Structure formats: C-alpha cells, structure tokens
Amino acid sequence: MTTKRGQNRHGEVTAKLRGLFAAAIDAALPAGKITRLPDPVVGATVVLGAGKAAASMAAAFEQAWKRPVSGLVLTRYGHSVPTRDIKVLEAAHPVPDEAGLAAAKSIMATASQAGANDQVVFLGSGGGSALLVLPAARINFATKQRINRALLACGAPIGEVNLVRKAISGIKAGRLAAACLPARVTTYLISDFPDDDLGSIASGPTIAQQVDPEEALGIMRHYQIEVDADLAAAVRANSAPMIEQGDVHLLANAQNAQDAAAARAQSYGWPVIKLGAHLQDTAGALAASQAIRVRELAASGRTSVLLSGGETTVRVKGNGKGGRNMEFLLALAGELAWCAFARYRRGVGCLPGDPGTRAGG
C-alpha cells in the first residue's frame, strides 16, 4: 500500500525529472541564441531554412535582426510558430510528400533570385534532410520517396542515410548555396547529428562537400535497395559544387542539452553520470547497455541520474507505430522490468548473471 508520504515523494521526484527535461529542451531552443549577426547589406536579406526547428529559428532571427527581412522556411507538420515576415511552410517528415517537394522548389527559386548586393541566411536543424526534398536531375520524386522509405526501414546509420540523400539531391551538399551566388550566405544550425558534423545537419544545403557517388550506390546495394542503370547514371552525374564557404554558426547541440539537464540535476543535489551525447547503435543495443548501468547502481545502492544522447537506428518490421526513441524506451523498460522482478523475488542486485535475471535464468 502506498502511503501519502510515498505519494508526495513520488510527485516531488516526478516534478524534478520534468525540470531536467525542460532544462534540456530550453538549451536546444533557438530563442536568444542568435547573437552573432551578419553585417547589413545594401540589398535584401533573405532567410531560407528547413528542419523541425526552422520556424522557431526564423522567429528568433527576426527578433534578433530587427531590420527588414523576407524569405521562407520549411518545417514539419504541426511545428509552425508565428513569424513577422518570414513565411513558414509545412510538409511531411520523415518520408517526404508533395508539399515538401513544392516547398523545396520555392526555396531554390528564391535563392536563385538573390543578387550581388543581397545576402541569404540559411537556418538548418534536425529533420531538414528529410523535409528539404528536391531530386537531382533525371531522378523522379517517386524514386526519391522509395529510396527514403527503404533507408528508414533497413536500419542504416544516419551517416549512410544522409550520404545517399545528398547523392540523389538537387539542393543538399552545398547546392543551395551555389544557387544563392553571387549573394553572401550565412548559416545558423542546431545540431542533432553525432559529433556535430556541419555537412550532415540537414544534409548541408549550404555546406560545400564532396559526395562519392560510388559510395552512395554501394550503400543502396548493401541494403538491397533497387538501383537500375538510369538511377546509377543520374547519381554519377550529380556532382556537388565546390564553392567558398560562408560563415557558419552552431547555435545548440545535444551536448548543450545534456549539460543543462546535468546542471539542473546537480542543483537538486543529485549525482550525475553522463553516458555520452553522441552515442550511435541500434535502439535495442543502447537500451541493453544502459540497463546494465542502472543495474549496477541498483546493486550498489547508489542514486544517480544517467544522461545520454545520440542517434539510434532501428530495423522496421511490419506496420508498427512509433520511432527510434520509442523503441529505445520500450527496450529499456523491458530490461529494467526484469531487474525489478528479480529484486522483488530474490532481494538481490540485478547485475548480468545474477539469479532471477534473463542472463542467469
């Protein structure tokens, strides 16, 4: 029977955990973080962008810029926020739809209208790669969708997914920046990518980078994605432009979010163990390894907050619901349920091999 004191204690802990989550989210939000602004120009300042945070970034830029501005950004359905002058468009994520295609064409057309006296500001965040979909010449939209679905389902690491996306794109890997010439380009990014590789955030529409077509074709074949002669020829012909890089500013990343959560936990007097902010593995494997750490703490009687971040992968089977985070949480819950059951039945720690765990029978 749960006592009133126990209920109060549970409620207090829950509130503090929500505080950790809120601190992490606040650290990744763009509001107030655009402090290094580009110099004003004689001509127009045009804002373009894509990602789940693109609308919030547009609002933050307008707040910081306080000068005339125009442009458009693309975000996921349901992620719009009010902006003053920058138009916000919405499209599907993670599998692109016709709205995303139309938006990408509009963004590319706007970029191509910029002149020598103008400047373009690009706002990129996680999700931008899937949203900003413009197939390369000789690759149709249906093929782009087919490849994207297959990449999401096969369990490929995000680095391989984005490399293929760049290879079949008419806007990623610096191609948007090339369309902006001769205008000056300044880029602001919020990173959700392991190790904050700038060319991988939203697949780098304004970051010039080499893309090896044979590597991209090899990845597709490795995951048994159909590659006919026409697709292979189109990928090989789709060279990425090598242009001079404009200014790039990283506004926030996973490490910032983790550090903010850690600081909040420490303010509560809770010890913190950081497992890493750039972890990569399958959702199930990461859940299992982190469950081991929880079991070790439980066995030692220590109380600590475990924090981690990164990019998990999953292999989609059937028509399940949810995503990578949900699979990780369900796998972790399953691992910890065995730990709780063992401790309840036997009164022992739940280390691998202990009686009552799966490893020990």
Backbone hydrogen bonds, N-H to C=O, Kabsch-Sander energy under -0.5 kcal/mol:
donor,donor_aa,acceptor,acceptor_aa,energy
7,Q,3,T,-2.3
8,N,4,K,-2.4
9,R,5,R,-2.3
10,H,6,G,-2.5
11,G,7,Q,-2.6
12,E,8,N,-2.3
13,V,9,R,-2.4
14,T,10,H,-2.6
15,A,11,G,-2.2
16,K,12,E,-2.0
17,L,13,V,-2.4
18,R,14,T,-2.2
19,G,15,A,-1.6
20,L,16,K,-1.9
21,F,17,L,-2.1
22,A,18,R,-2.6
23,A,19,G,-2.3
24,A,20,L,-2.1
25,I,21,F,-2.3
26,D,22,A,-2.7
27,A,23,A,-1.7
28,A,24,A,-0.8
28,A,25,I,-1.2
29,L,25,I,-0.9
29,L,26,D,-0.7
33,K,30,P,-2.6
34,I,30,P,-0.5
35,T,33,K,-1.5
37,L,35,T,-1.0
43,G,117,N,-2.6
46,V,44,A,-0.6
46,V,119,Q,-2.7
47,V,70,S,-3.2
48,L,121,V,-3.0
49,G,72,L,-0.9
50,A,123,L,-2.1
51,G,74,L,-1.8
52,K,126,G,-3.0
54,A,51,G,-1.4
57,M,53,A,-2.5
58,A,54,A,-2.2
59,A,55,A,-2.3
60,A,56,S,-2.1
61,F,57,M,-2.5
62,E,58,A,-2.4
63,Q,59,A,-2.0
64,A,60,A,-1.9
65,W,61,F,-3.1
66,K,62,E,-1.8
70,S,45,T,-1.7
72,L,47,V,-1.5
73,V,87,K,-2.5
74,L,49,G,-2.1
75,T,89,L,-2.6
77,Y,91,A,-1.6
79,H,76,R,-2.2
87,K,71,G,-2.6
89,L,73,V,-3.1
89,L,87,K,-0.5
91,A,75,T,-1.8
101,L,97,D,-1.8
102,A,98,E,-2.6
103,A,99,A,-2.3
104,A,100,G,-2.5
105,K,101,L,-2.1
106,S,102,A,-2.0
107,I,103,A,-2.6
108,M,104,A,-2.5
109,A,105,K,-2.4
110,T,106,S,-2.4
111,A,107,I,-2.2
112,S,108,M,-2.0
113,Q,109,A,-0.7
113,Q,110,T,-0.8
114,A,111,A,-1.5
118,D,115,G,-1.6
119,Q,44,A,-2.4
120,V,184,R,-3.3
121,V,46,V,-3.1
122,F,120,V,-0.5
122,F,186,T,-2.8
123,L,48,L,-2.2
124,G,122,F,-0.5
124,G,188,Y,-2.6
125,S,50,A,-1.6
128,G,125,S,-2.0
131,L,127,G,-2.1
132,L,128,G,-2.7
133,V,131,L,-1.9
134,L,132,L,-0.6
136,A,168,I,-2.2
139,I,136,A,-1.9
144,K,140,N,-1.9
145,Q,141,F,-2.6
146,R,142,A,-2.4
147,I,143,T,-2.5
148,N,144,K,-2.2
149,R,145,Q,-2.6
150,A,146,R,-2.1
151,L,147,I,-2.4
152,L,148,N,-2.0
153,A,149,R,-1.7
154,C,150,A,-1.6
156,A,151,L,-0.8
160,E,157,P,-0.6
161,V,157,P,-2.1
162,N,158,I,-2.7
163,L,159,G,-1.7
164,V,160,E,-2.0
165,R,161,V,-2.2
166,K,162,N,-2.4
167,A,163,L,-1.8
168,I,164,V,-1.5
169,S,166,K,-1.2
170,G,134,L,-3.8
173,A,203,S,-2.4
174,G,204,G,-2.3
175,R,172,K,-1.3
176,L,171,I,-1.4
176,L,205,P,-1.2
177,A,205,P,-1.8
178,A,174,G,-1.9
179,A,175,R,-1.4
180,C,176,L,-1.2
181,L,177,A,-0.8
181,L,178,A,-0.6
183,A,180,C,-2.2
184,R,118,D,-1.5
186,T,120,V,-2.5
187,T,247,D,-3.0
188,Y,122,F,-2.8
189,L,249,H,-2.7
190,I,124,G,-2.0
191,S,252,A,-2.7
196,D,193,F,-2.4
197,D,194,P,-0.9
198,L,196,D,-0.5
200,S,197,D,-1.7
201,I,197,D,-1.0
202,A,200,S,-0.5
203,S,200,S,-1.8
204,G,201,I,-1.9
207,I,204,G,-1.1
208,A,206,T,-0.7
209,Q,173,A,-0.7
216,A,212,D,-1.9
217,L,213,P,-2.5
218,G,214,E,-2.3
219,I,215,E,-2.2
220,M,216,A,-2.0
221,R,217,L,-2.3
222,H,218,G,-2.4
223,Y,219,I,-1.8
224,Q,221,R,-1.7
225,I,220,M,-3.2
226,E,224,Q,-0.5
232,A,228,D,-2.3
233,A,229,A,-2.2
234,A,230,D,-2.1
235,V,231,L,-2.4
236,R,232,A,-2.2
237,A,233,A,-1.6
238,N,234,A,-0.7
238,N,235,V,-0.9
239,S,237,A,-1.5
243,I,241,P,-0.8
247,D,185,V,-0.7
249,H,187,T,-2.7
251,L,189,L,-3.3
251,L,249,H,-0.7
252,A,189,L,-0.8
257,A,253,N,-1.6
258,Q,254,A,-2.5
259,D,255,Q,-2.8
260,A,256,N,-2.1
261,A,257,A,-2.1
262,A,258,Q,-2.4
263,A,259,D,-2.4
264,R,260,A,-2.0
265,A,261,A,-2.4
266,Q,262,A,-2.6
267,S,263,A,-1.6
268,Y,264,R,-0.9
268,Y,265,A,-0.9
269,G,266,Q,-1.2
270,W,265,A,-2.3
273,I,305,V,-3.1
275,L,273,I,-0.6
275,L,307,L,-3.3
276,G,307,L,-0.5
279,L,309,G,-2.6
281,D,311,E,-0.8
283,A,313,T,-2.3
286,L,282,T,-2.3
287,A,283,A,-2.1
288,A,284,G,-2.2
289,S,285,A,-2.2
290,Q,286,L,-2.3
291,A,287,A,-2.0
292,I,288,A,-1.4
293,R,289,S,-1.1
294,V,290,Q,-1.8
295,R,291,A,-2.5
296,E,292,I,-2.4
297,L,293,R,-2.1
298,A,294,V,-2.6
299,A,295,R,-2.6
300,S,296,E,-1.7
301,G,297,L,-1.1
302,R,297,L,-1.2
304,S,302,R,-0.5
305,V,271,P,-2.8
306,L,304,S,-0.5
307,L,273,I,-2.4
307,L,305,V,-0.5
309,G,276,G,-2.2
311,E,279,L,-2.9
313,T,281,D,-1.5
316,V,153,A,-1.8
316,V,314,V,-0.6
320,G,317,K,-0.7
327,E,323,G,-2.1
328,F,324,R,-2.3
329,L,325,N,-2.5
330,L,326,M,-2.6
331,A,327,E,-2.5
332,L,328,F,-2.6
333,A,329,L,-2.7
334,G,330,L,-2.2
335,E,331,A,-2.2
336,L,332,L,-2.7
337,A,333,A,-1.9
338,W,334,G,-1.4
339,C,335,E,-1.2
340,A,336,L,-2.6
341,F,337,A,-2.5
342,A,338,W,-2.4
343,R,339,C,-2.3
344,Y,340,A,-2.2
345,R,341,F,-2.5
346,R,342,A,-2.6
347,G,342,A,-0.6
347,G,343,R,-1.5
350,C,295,R,-0.5
354,D,351,L,-2.6
357,T,354,D,-1.8
361,G,357,T,-0.8
361,G,358,R,-0.7
